[in-house]
Amino acid sequence: MAPATTTKLGYTPPDGGWGWAVVFGAFISIGFSYAFPKSLTIYFKEIQEYFFVSYSEIAWLSSVMLASMYAGGPVSSLLVNRYGSRPVVMVGGIMVSTGMILASFGKTIMHLYLCVGVIGGLGLAFNLQPALTIIGTYFQVRRPLANGLAMTVLMDLVGAHRFSSAVGLVTIIECGPVLLGPPLSGALVDIFGDYKYMYYACGVFMLVPGIFFFIMHYFNYKKLDEERRQTMALEMRTCDEAVQLKMSQDGETAETNG
């Protein structure tokens, strides 16, 4: 798979140097994108008292923000493929800052949904996707180490040439659970008046995907291995054809000179 990656990129990744600074920046961007929506929960009590809303209503705030972040994944991937990672990240930072400033003037919970949830979430999408995809442009041999430091494993699962599209697909799939999960959890707390049923539901939803991934990883790596063997066979066939063509041309040249 590595030679194909080099060919599609058109150059050999440096595997170090400035790439480590890129890994550090990607680590910060990924951590911020994932942590920021969750850190809002520490303000839920104050926001709930200020706007006089229920627990399930306030839970929609981080839910809408995460859903917007994941739903914006395909758009962010397209922009990265067209314009590169740097301008997309800059636009994302401006959107997050603008959303937070506008939210400070909010008078209703719907205002927070729009400013923090939608605008801020889309801004995080424009920060997250470039950070996930840029590692492959700087690393090839040391890519697993760089991916581990930057919290990225998807590239090793699908291959570098599919990574940008895979990120968009994964994030749009994640949009549904992160949109509905917090409000449903809040509804369980409102209905039963106890957190234990929410914890039971979370445990089930964590266990089932874990079992699914454990089983499907075998078939994923098996498919990647088959593709690798097919690529090697195609390269060998191409080399053999090139050698035969060269020998044929040399033979014709020798007969002409003789």
GUVEXFI-552891 format. One record per residue (C-alpha): y, x, z; residue number from 0; residue in three letters. Coordinates in Angstrom, 1 decimal. Layout:
# residues N
- y; x; z; n; res
- Y; X; Z; NUM; ALA
...
//
This chain:
# residues 258
- y; x; z; n; res
- 0.0; 0.0; 0.0; 0; MET
- 2.4; 2.9; 0.7; 1; ALA
- 2.7; 4.1; -2.9; 2; PRO
- 3.5; 0.6; -4.1; 3; ALA
- 6.2; 0.4; -1.4; 4; THR
- 7.8; 3.6; -2.6; 5; THR
- 7.7; 2.4; -6.2; 6; THR
- 9.4; -1.0; -5.5; 7; LYS
- 12.1; 0.7; -3.4; 8; LEU
- 12.8; 3.3; -6.0; 9; GLY
- 13.0; 6.1; -3.5; 10; TYR
- 11.1; 7.7; -0.6; 11; THR
- 12.2; 6.5; 2.8; 12; PRO
- 13.5; 9.4; 5.0; 13; PRO
- 11.2; 8.6; 8.0; 14; ASP
- 13.7; 9.8; 10.5; 15; GLY
- 17.3; 11.1; 10.7; 16; GLY
- 19.8; 8.3; 10.5; 17; TRP
- 16.9; 5.9; 10.4; 18; GLY
- 16.5; 6.3; 14.2; 19; TRP
- 20.1; 5.1; 14.6; 20; ALA
- 19.2; 2.1; 12.4; 21; VAL
- 16.2; 1.4; 14.7; 22; VAL
- 18.4; 1.5; 17.7; 23; PHE
- 20.9; -0.9; 16.1; 24; GLY
- 18.1; -3.2; 15.0; 25; ALA
- 16.7; -3.2; 18.6; 26; PHE
- 20.1; -4.3; 20.0; 27; ILE
- 20.5; -6.9; 17.3; 28; SER
- 17.0; -8.4; 17.7; 29; ILE
- 17.3; -8.4; 21.5; 30; GLY
- 20.7; -10.0; 21.4; 31; PHE
- 19.5; -12.7; 18.9; 32; SER
- 16.5; -13.7; 21.0; 33; TYR
- 18.1; -13.3; 24.4; 34; ALA
- 21.4; -15.0; 23.9; 35; PHE
- 20.2; -18.5; 23.4; 36; PRO
- 17.9; -18.2; 26.5; 37; LYS
- 20.7; -16.7; 28.6; 38; SER
- 22.7; -19.9; 28.2; 39; LEU
- 20.3; -21.6; 30.6; 40; THR
- 22.0; -19.9; 33.6; 41; ILE
- 25.1; -22.1; 32.8; 42; TYR
- 23.1; -25.3; 32.4; 43; PHE
- 23.8; -26.6; 35.9; 44; LYS
- 27.6; -26.1; 35.6; 45; GLU
- 27.6; -27.6; 32.0; 46; ILE
- 25.6; -30.5; 33.2; 47; GLN
- 28.0; -31.3; 36.0; 48; GLU
- 31.1; -30.8; 33.9; 49; TYR
- 29.9; -33.1; 31.0; 50; PHE
- 27.9; -35.5; 33.2; 51; PHE
- 24.8; -35.3; 31.1; 52; VAL
- 21.0; -35.3; 31.9; 53; SER
- 18.7; -32.3; 31.9; 54; TYR
- 17.1; -33.3; 28.6; 55; SER
- 20.6; -33.6; 27.0; 56; GLU
- 21.7; -30.2; 28.1; 57; ILE
- 18.4; -28.7; 27.0; 58; ALA
- 19.4; -29.6; 23.4; 59; TRP
- 22.1; -26.9; 23.5; 60; LEU
- 19.8; -23.9; 23.4; 61; SER
- 17.3; -25.9; 21.3; 62; SER
- 19.8; -26.6; 18.5; 63; VAL
- 21.0; -22.9; 18.7; 64; MET
- 17.4; -21.6; 18.3; 65; LEU
- 16.6; -24.1; 15.6; 66; ALA
- 19.7; -23.2; 13.6; 67; SER
- 18.8; -19.5; 14.0; 68; MET
- 15.3; -20.0; 12.6; 69; TYR
- 16.4; -22.6; 10.0; 70; ALA
- 18.9; -20.1; 8.7; 71; GLY
- 16.2; -17.5; 8.2; 72; GLY
- 15.5; -18.2; 4.5; 73; PRO
- 19.2; -18.3; 3.6; 74; VAL
- 19.7; -15.0; 5.5; 75; SER
- 16.7; -13.4; 3.6; 76; SER
- 18.2; -14.5; 0.3; 77; LEU
- 21.6; -13.0; 1.2; 78; LEU
- 20.0; -9.8; 2.4; 79; VAL
- 18.0; -9.5; -0.9; 80; ASN
- 21.2; -10.0; -2.9; 81; ARG
- 24.0; -8.3; -0.9; 82; TYR
- 22.1; -6.0; 1.5; 83; GLY
- 21.8; -6.0; 5.3; 84; SER
- 25.3; -4.7; 6.3; 85; ARG
- 27.6; -7.4; 5.0; 86; PRO
- 25.2; -10.2; 6.2; 87; VAL
- 25.2; -8.8; 9.8; 88; VAL
- 29.0; -8.5; 9.8; 89; MET
- 29.3; -12.2; 8.7; 90; VAL
- 26.8; -13.2; 11.4; 91; GLY
- 28.8; -11.4; 14.1; 92; GLY
- 32.0; -13.2; 13.0; 93; ILE
- 30.2; -16.6; 13.0; 94; MET
- 28.9; -16.1; 16.5; 95; VAL
- 32.3; -15.0; 17.9; 96; SER
- 34.0; -17.9; 16.1; 97; THR
- 31.5; -20.4; 17.5; 98; GLY
- 31.9; -19.2; 21.1; 99; MET
- 35.7; -19.3; 20.8; 100; ILE
- 35.7; -22.8; 19.4; 101; LEU
- 33.2; -23.9; 22.1; 102; ALA
- 35.7; -22.9; 24.8; 103; SER
- 37.9; -25.8; 23.7; 104; PHE
- 35.0; -28.3; 23.9; 105; GLY
- 35.5; -31.6; 25.7; 106; LYS
- 32.1; -33.2; 24.9; 107; THR
- 28.5; -32.0; 24.8; 108; ILE
- 28.4; -32.8; 21.0; 109; MET
- 31.2; -30.2; 20.6; 110; HIS
- 29.0; -27.6; 22.2; 111; LEU
- 26.1; -28.7; 20.0; 112; TYR
- 28.2; -28.0; 16.9; 113; LEU
- 30.0; -24.8; 17.9; 114; CYS
- 27.4; -23.0; 20.1; 115; VAL
- 24.3; -24.6; 18.5; 116; GLY
- 24.9; -24.8; 14.8; 117; VAL
- 27.7; -22.2; 14.1; 118; ILE
- 26.4; -19.7; 16.7; 119; GLY
- 22.8; -20.2; 15.7; 120; GLY
- 23.5; -19.6; 12.1; 121; LEU
- 25.4; -16.4; 13.1; 122; GLY
- 22.4; -15.2; 15.0; 123; LEU
- 20.2; -15.9; 12.0; 124; ALA
- 22.5; -13.6; 9.9; 125; PHE
- 22.0; -10.9; 12.6; 126; ASN
- 18.3; -11.3; 13.2; 127; LEU
- 16.9; -11.3; 9.6; 128; GLN
- 18.6; -8.1; 8.4; 129; PRO
- 17.6; -6.3; 11.6; 130; ALA
- 14.0; -7.3; 10.9; 131; LEU
- 14.0; -6.3; 7.3; 132; THR
- 16.0; -3.1; 7.3; 133; ILE
- 13.4; -1.0; 9.1; 134; ILE
- 11.2; -0.8; 5.9; 135; GLY
- 14.1; 0.8; 3.9; 136; THR
- 14.2; 3.8; 6.3; 137; TYR
- 10.6; 4.3; 7.3; 138; PHE
- 7.2; 4.5; 5.6; 139; GLN
- 4.9; 6.9; 7.4; 140; VAL
- 6.4; 6.3; 10.8; 141; ARG
- 7.0; 2.6; 10.2; 142; ARG
- 4.6; 1.4; 12.9; 143; PRO
- 6.4; 3.4; 15.5; 144; LEU
- 9.8; 2.2; 14.2; 145; ALA
- 8.6; -1.4; 14.1; 146; ASN
- 7.3; -1.1; 17.7; 147; GLY
- 10.6; 0.3; 18.9; 148; LEU
- 12.5; -2.5; 17.1; 149; ALA
- 10.1; -5.2; 18.2; 150; MET
- 8.8; -5.9; 14.7; 151; THR
- 5.1; -6.3; 13.8; 152; VAL
- 5.3; -8.8; 10.9; 153; LEU
- 5.8; -6.1; 8.3; 154; MET
- 2.5; -4.5; 9.2; 155; ASP
- 0.8; -7.9; 8.9; 156; LEU
- 2.0; -8.9; 5.5; 157; VAL
- 3.1; -5.7; 3.8; 158; GLY
- 6.6; -4.3; 3.1; 159; ALA
- 6.9; -6.0; -0.3; 160; HIS
- 6.4; -9.5; 1.2; 161; ARG
- 8.3; -8.9; 4.4; 162; PHE
- 11.7; -10.4; 3.5; 163; SER
- 10.1; -13.6; 2.2; 164; SER
- 7.7; -13.7; 5.2; 165; ALA
- 10.5; -13.5; 7.7; 166; VAL
- 12.2; -16.5; 6.1; 167; GLY
- 9.0; -18.5; 6.1; 168; LEU
- 8.1; -17.7; 9.7; 169; VAL
- 11.6; -18.5; 11.0; 170; THR
- 11.7; -21.9; 9.2; 171; ILE
- 8.3; -22.8; 10.7; 172; ILE
- 9.5; -21.8; 14.1; 173; GLU
- 12.5; -24.1; 13.7; 174; CYS
- 10.5; -27.3; 14.7; 175; GLY
- 9.0; -26.1; 18.0; 176; PRO
- 12.2; -24.5; 19.3; 177; VAL
- 14.2; -27.6; 18.3; 178; LEU
- 11.9; -30.1; 20.0; 179; LEU
- 10.4; -28.0; 22.8; 180; GLY
- 13.3; -27.8; 25.3; 181; PRO
- 14.3; -31.5; 25.1; 182; PRO
- 10.7; -32.6; 25.5; 183; LEU
- 10.3; -30.3; 28.5; 184; SER
- 13.5; -31.7; 29.9; 185; GLY
- 12.2; -35.2; 29.3; 186; ALA
- 9.0; -34.4; 31.3; 187; LEU
- 11.2; -33.2; 34.2; 188; VAL
- 13.4; -36.3; 34.0; 189; ASP
- 10.3; -38.7; 33.9; 190; ILE
- 8.1; -37.1; 36.5; 191; PHE
- 10.7; -35.4; 38.7; 192; GLY
- 8.5; -32.3; 38.9; 193; ASP
- 8.4; -29.1; 36.9; 194; TYR
- 4.6; -28.6; 37.1; 195; LYS
- 3.9; -30.9; 34.1; 196; TYR
- 6.3; -28.9; 32.0; 197; MET
- 4.5; -25.7; 33.0; 198; TYR
- 1.1; -27.3; 32.1; 199; TYR
- 2.4; -28.2; 28.6; 200; ALA
- 3.9; -24.7; 28.1; 201; CYS
- 0.6; -23.1; 29.1; 202; GLY
- -1.3; -25.2; 26.5; 203; VAL
- 1.2; -24.5; 23.7; 204; PHE
- 1.0; -20.7; 24.5; 205; MET
- -2.8; -20.7; 24.7; 206; LEU
- -3.6; -22.4; 21.4; 207; VAL
- -1.4; -20.2; 19.2; 208; PRO
- -2.8; -17.1; 20.9; 209; GLY
- -6.4; -18.1; 20.0; 210; ILE
- -5.4; -19.0; 16.5; 211; PHE
- -3.7; -15.6; 15.9; 212; PHE
- -6.7; -13.8; 17.4; 213; PHE
- -9.0; -15.4; 14.9; 214; ILE
- -6.7; -15.4; 11.8; 215; MET
- -5.7; -11.7; 12.2; 216; HIS
- -9.3; -10.8; 11.1; 217; TYR
- -8.9; -12.7; 7.9; 218; PHE
- -5.4; -11.4; 7.3; 219; ASN
- -6.4; -7.7; 7.6; 220; TYR
- -9.5; -8.4; 5.5; 221; LYS
- -7.3; -9.8; 2.7; 222; LYS
- -4.9; -6.8; 2.9; 223; LEU
- -7.8; -4.4; 2.7; 224; ASP
- -9.1; -6.2; -0.4; 225; GLU
- -5.6; -6.0; -2.0; 226; GLU
- -5.5; -2.3; -1.1; 227; ARG
- -8.8; -1.6; -2.8; 228; ARG
- -7.7; -3.6; -5.9; 229; GLN
- -4.5; -1.5; -6.1; 230; THR
- -6.4; 1.7; -5.8; 231; MET
- -8.9; 0.6; -8.5; 232; ALA
- -6.0; -0.3; -10.8; 233; LEU
- -4.3; 3.0; -10.3; 234; GLU
- -7.6; 4.9; -11.0; 235; MET
- -8.1; 2.8; -14.1; 236; ARG
- -4.6; 3.6; -15.3; 237; THR
- -5.1; 7.3; -14.6; 238; CYS
- -8.4; 7.3; -16.6; 239; ASP
- -6.8; 5.5; -19.5; 240; GLU
- -4.0; 8.1; -19.5; 241; ALA
- -6.4; 11.0; -19.5; 242; VAL
- -8.4; 9.5; -22.3; 243; GLN
- -5.3; 8.9; -24.3; 244; LEU
- -4.2; 12.4; -23.7; 245; LYS
- -7.6; 13.8; -24.8; 246; MET
- -7.5; 11.6; -27.9; 247; SER
- -4.0; 12.9; -28.8; 248; GLN
- -5.1; 16.5; -28.3; 249; ASP
- -8.1; 16.0; -30.4; 250; GLY
- -6.1; 14.5; -33.3; 251; GLU
- -3.6; 17.4; -33.0; 252; THR
- -6.4; 20.0; -33.1; 253; ALA
- -7.9; 18.4; -36.2; 254; GLU
- -4.5; 18.3; -37.9; 255; THR
- -3.9; 22.0; -37.2; 256; ASN
- -7.4; 22.9; -38.3; 257; GLY
//
